[in-house]
C-alpha cells in the first residue's frame, strides 16, 4: 500500500482502540454494550476453539423448503478493524439465494479471542496474513470435514489479502474468489508504520491516550464509509472494541502482523470478481491493475469514495455478486 493508505489504516485501528480506554461518548458506549452482548452478540453467533484461539463465528443456511440442498458455501472474511457486522446485508441475501454462509471474526477484531495467561494478545497464534489464512482453513475443516461442494471465498480489505492466500494455498478447492477493495499490494499496512514515531507509541501503549476522542472516531469511520456512516454503523463497528483487553491487543497486532511479501497474485487460478470504489479513501483503487494480474478476473468499479462498499453500496454489490456466483449455472 502507499503511505497515505498506511496512515489511514493506522488511524482506523489505533483510533477505535484508543476510544475504548477513554470516557468517550457514554451514550454510544452504552448502546453498543446493550445491543451486542458478549455472550451472544448476534442471533447466529457461536464460538469455536481452533488451535487455542477462541473464534466468534456466524452461519446462515438457506430455507430448506425452497432449496433441497445449498448451492455451496460462501466464506466471508472481514478486514482490519472490521468484524462479521460488516456482512449484515450480504450474508442474509446470499442465504436467501440458496447459499450456506460462514463468517468469522479474526482476533483482535470482532468478538473473537480471549485474554491469554501471558501478554495482552487475545490469541496465541501468529498474526501475519498467511497464518490467518491457515487459521481460517482450520476453522473451515473443523466445521465442514471432507467438504467437496462449491466454495466461494469473499474478502474485504485485509480480508481480501487473506482470501488470496487461502485460494493460493488450496487452488483446487476454491471455485470462485471475490475481492472487495482488497489490500493485496505491498506489505501489511500497519506493521511498517509501527516502527516509527508516533505510531510506535500507538502500538506499544495499546493506542490509549493518542486518539482517545470520540469525535476522531466518528470522523475516521465516516471516512471509511465515504461520509455515509450512520450512528448504527458507528455503534456496530465500535462495540467489539469495548471488550476487555482489546485496545492493548490492537497495539500488539500493529506490531506483529507482519507480512514479508505480497501474495503472488498472478498465480490465482480461480475466477475472480473485483469490486472497488472509484475514490476509495482508505485503500486507493487498483482494480484495473489487479484485473491485469489475475487471469480471468473481472473488475467492476463502484462510484464514490467508500472503503466499506458492502456496507454502503449493497444495492450494487449484492446483485453483482449473485450474478457472478450463478454465471456458470
ABEGO torsion letter per residue (X at the ends): XBAAAAAAAAAAAAAAAAAAABAEBAAAAAAAAAABBAABABAABBBBBBGGBBBBBBBBBBBAAABABBAEBBBBBBBBGBBAAAAAAAAAAAAAAGBBBBBBBBOABEABEBBBABEABABABBABAAAAAAAAAAAAAAABBGBABBBBBBBBEAAAAAAAAAAAABAAABABBBBBGBBABEBBAAAAAAABOAAAAAAAAGGBGAABBAAAAAAAAAAAAGGABBAAAAAAAAAAAABBGAAAAAAAAAAABBBABBBBAAABABBBBBBBBAABAABBBAAAAAAAABBGBBBBBBBEABABAAAAAAAAAAAAAAAAAAAAX
